[in-house]
Amino acid sequence: MSEPLEAFLSSLGPDLQRVDSATNPKSIIVFPASIVRVLMLLRDHPKMKFLQLIDLAGVDFPDQPMRFHLVYQLLSHPTNQRLMVKIHTDGSVAIPSVINVFPNANWYEREIWDMFGVPFDNHPDLRRILTDYNFTGHPLRKDFPLSGHNEVTYNEELGKVEYKKLDLQQQYRTFDFLSPWEGDWESLLKQEHEAHQE
């Protein structure tokens, strides 16, 4: 990590939770309420000039209390440096939108909302962007069932798309619609074994 960046990070004070030097590019973890202030400082500081938000990604760790990690990837053209700014949230409290700092965060934040269900405060148009408006759930959560919740078909007689409750029926199979972490695997394996013995 460069000396100016180290000096800058030490000046963040209570906004900074932790610096993770093991990642490449370097990453810092800040409090969700501080994200707008930290990104503005990184963008406007004369020695930093992180003028470009390259990406905003989400990761789900369902076994952690703060299960959603949001990663803001920044690029400074003048200093040729990259930096990841991370925040951790449980998804129950809205994260401040950073559209006023980086306008291209608009679609990134909509994607995070659509895929993970993490809400953003003061977003001008927070609606689904990758799934359709009648979609149920958030498909990149680890507890989202692989089969989904609804079946989508096109009805030629009516000339429109119809949504039906998903009904999976296969001989010798039961679908519990639970995530792999929650399913009752022992009883399912026992049922499958008994079915094959008949």
C-alpha positions as CSV (number, residue, x, y, z in Angstrom):
1,M,0.0,0.0,0.0
2,S,1.4,3.4,-0.9
3,E,2.4,5.9,1.8
4,P,-0.2,8.5,0.8
5,L,-3.0,5.9,0.9
6,E,-1.8,4.7,4.3
7,A,-1.8,8.2,5.6
8,F,-5.2,8.9,4.2
9,L,-6.7,5.8,5.7
10,S,-5.3,6.6,9.1
11,S,-7.2,9.9,8.8
12,L,-10.6,8.2,8.4
13,G,-10.9,7.7,12.2
14,P,-14.2,6.3,13.4
15,D,-15.5,5.6,9.8
16,L,-12.9,2.9,9.3
17,Q,-13.5,-0.5,10.8
18,R,-10.5,-2.4,9.5
19,V,-7.8,-2.4,6.8
20,D,-7.3,-5.7,5.0
21,S,-3.8,-5.8,3.5
22,A,-4.0,-9.4,2.5
23,T,-6.3,-8.7,-0.5
24,N,-5.2,-7.6,-3.9
25,P,-6.2,-4.9,-4.5
26,K,-6.1,-3.6,-1.0
27,S,-9.4,-3.4,0.8
28,I,-10.9,-1.4,3.7
29,I,-14.0,-2.2,5.7
30,V,-16.2,0.8,6.7
31,F,-19.4,1.2,8.6
32,P,-22.5,1.3,6.3
33,A,-23.5,4.8,7.6
34,S,-20.1,6.1,6.6
35,I,-20.0,4.8,3.0
36,V,-21.0,8.1,1.3
37,R,-18.6,10.2,3.3
38,V,-15.7,7.8,2.7
39,L,-16.3,7.5,-1.0
40,M,-16.5,11.3,-1.3
41,L,-13.2,11.7,0.5
42,L,-11.6,9.0,-1.7
43,R,-12.9,10.8,-4.8
44,D,-12.1,14.4,-3.9
45,H,-8.8,14.1,-1.9
46,P,-6.0,15.6,-4.1
47,K,-3.7,12.7,-3.4
48,M,-6.3,9.9,-3.8
49,K,-8.5,10.8,-6.8
50,F,-10.4,7.6,-6.9
51,L,-12.6,9.0,-9.7
52,Q,-14.1,5.8,-11.0
53,L,-16.4,3.3,-9.5
54,I,-15.6,0.1,-11.4
55,D,-18.1,-2.2,-9.8
56,L,-20.4,-2.8,-6.9
57,A,-20.8,-6.4,-6.0
58,G,-22.6,-8.3,-3.3
59,V,-21.7,-11.6,-1.5
60,D,-23.9,-13.6,0.8
61,F,-22.5,-15.4,3.8
62,P,-25.6,-16.9,5.5
63,D,-23.8,-18.3,8.5
64,Q,-22.6,-14.8,9.6
65,P,-24.8,-12.3,11.5
66,M,-23.9,-9.6,9.0
67,R,-24.4,-11.9,6.1
68,F,-24.2,-9.5,3.1
69,H,-20.9,-8.0,2.2
70,L,-21.0,-5.1,-0.4
71,V,-17.8,-4.4,-2.3
72,Y,-17.2,-1.1,-4.0
73,Q,-14.3,-1.3,-6.4
74,L,-12.6,2.0,-7.1
75,L,-9.9,3.1,-9.5
76,S,-7.6,6.1,-9.4
77,H,-6.3,6.9,-12.8
78,P,-3.7,9.6,-11.7
79,T,-2.1,7.3,-9.1
80,N,-2.8,4.0,-11.0
81,Q,-4.2,2.4,-7.8
82,R,-7.2,0.2,-7.1
83,L,-9.0,0.0,-3.8
84,M,-11.9,-2.1,-2.5
85,V,-14.2,-0.5,0.0
86,K,-16.4,-3.0,1.8
87,I,-19.4,-2.8,4.1
88,H,-21.2,-5.6,6.0
89,T,-24.9,-5.6,6.7
90,D,-27.6,-8.0,7.7
91,G,-29.9,-6.6,5.0
92,S,-32.5,-5.3,7.5
93,V,-31.4,-1.6,7.4
94,A,-31.2,0.4,4.2
95,I,-27.7,1.3,3.0
96,P,-27.2,4.9,1.9
97,S,-27.2,5.2,-1.8
98,V,-23.9,6.5,-3.4
99,I,-25.5,7.8,-6.6
100,N,-24.6,11.4,-5.7
101,V,-21.0,10.4,-5.5
102,F,-20.8,8.0,-8.4
103,P,-23.9,8.2,-10.8
104,N,-23.1,4.8,-12.3
105,A,-23.9,3.2,-8.9
106,N,-27.6,3.5,-10.0
107,W,-27.8,0.2,-11.8
108,Y,-25.3,-1.5,-9.5
109,E,-27.5,-0.7,-6.5
110,R,-30.6,-1.9,-8.4
111,E,-28.8,-5.2,-9.2
112,I,-27.9,-5.7,-5.5
113,W,-31.5,-5.0,-4.5
114,D,-32.8,-7.4,-7.1
115,M,-30.3,-10.3,-6.5
116,F,-29.8,-10.0,-2.7
117,G,-32.7,-7.9,-1.4
118,V,-30.4,-5.4,0.3
119,P,-32.3,-2.0,0.2
120,F,-30.7,1.4,-0.5
121,D,-31.9,4.6,1.1
122,N,-32.5,7.7,-1.2
123,H,-32.2,5.7,-4.4
124,P,-34.4,7.4,-7.0
125,D,-35.6,4.2,-8.8
126,L,-35.1,1.1,-6.7
127,R,-36.8,-1.6,-8.7
128,R,-35.9,-4.9,-10.2
129,I,-33.4,-4.8,-13.0
130,L,-32.5,-8.4,-13.9
131,T,-35.6,-10.3,-12.9
132,D,-39.2,-9.5,-13.9
133,Y,-41.4,-7.4,-11.6
134,N,-43.5,-10.4,-10.5
135,F,-40.5,-12.4,-9.4
136,T,-40.6,-13.7,-5.9
137,G,-37.4,-13.6,-3.7
138,H,-33.8,-12.7,-4.4
139,P,-32.0,-15.4,-6.4
140,L,-28.4,-14.8,-5.3
141,R,-29.2,-15.4,-1.7
142,K,-27.8,-18.7,-0.6
143,D,-31.1,-19.7,1.0
144,F,-33.0,-19.2,-2.3
145,P,-34.3,-22.6,-3.6
146,L,-32.6,-23.8,-6.8
147,S,-36.0,-24.5,-8.4
148,G,-37.3,-21.0,-7.6
149,H,-40.8,-20.3,-6.4
150,N,-42.9,-19.8,-9.5
151,E,-43.2,-21.4,-13.0
152,V,-43.4,-19.0,-15.9
153,T,-45.2,-20.1,-19.1
154,Y,-46.6,-18.4,-22.1
155,N,-50.3,-18.9,-22.7
156,E,-50.9,-18.7,-26.5
157,E,-54.6,-18.6,-26.2
158,L,-54.5,-15.5,-23.9
159,G,-51.4,-14.1,-25.6
160,K,-49.6,-13.4,-22.3
161,V,-47.2,-14.8,-19.7
162,E,-48.7,-16.6,-16.8
163,Y,-47.2,-17.3,-13.4
164,K,-48.0,-20.5,-11.6
165,K,-46.9,-21.9,-8.3
166,L,-44.1,-24.3,-8.9
167,D,-45.3,-27.9,-8.7
168,L,-42.5,-30.4,-9.1
169,Q,-43.6,-34.0,-9.2
170,Q,-41.3,-36.9,-9.7
171,Q,-41.6,-40.4,-8.7
172,Y,-39.5,-41.2,-5.6
173,R,-38.6,-37.6,-5.0
174,T,-39.9,-35.0,-2.5
175,F,-39.0,-31.4,-2.8
176,D,-38.8,-29.5,0.5
177,F,-37.8,-26.1,-1.1
178,L,-35.3,-25.6,1.7
179,S,-31.7,-24.5,1.1
180,P,-29.0,-27.2,1.3
181,W,-28.1,-25.9,4.8
182,E,-31.7,-26.3,6.1
183,G,-32.9,-29.5,4.3
184,D,-33.5,-32.8,6.1
185,W,-30.9,-34.8,4.2
186,E,-31.0,-37.9,6.4
187,S,-34.7,-38.5,5.9
188,L,-34.5,-37.8,2.1
189,L,-31.6,-40.3,1.7
190,K,-33.6,-42.8,3.7
191,Q,-36.7,-42.3,1.5
192,E,-34.6,-42.7,-1.7
193,H,-32.9,-45.8,-0.3
194,E,-36.3,-47.4,0.6
195,A,-37.8,-46.5,-2.8
196,H,-34.9,-48.3,-4.6
197,Q,-35.3,-51.4,-2.4
198,E,-39.0,-51.9,-3.5
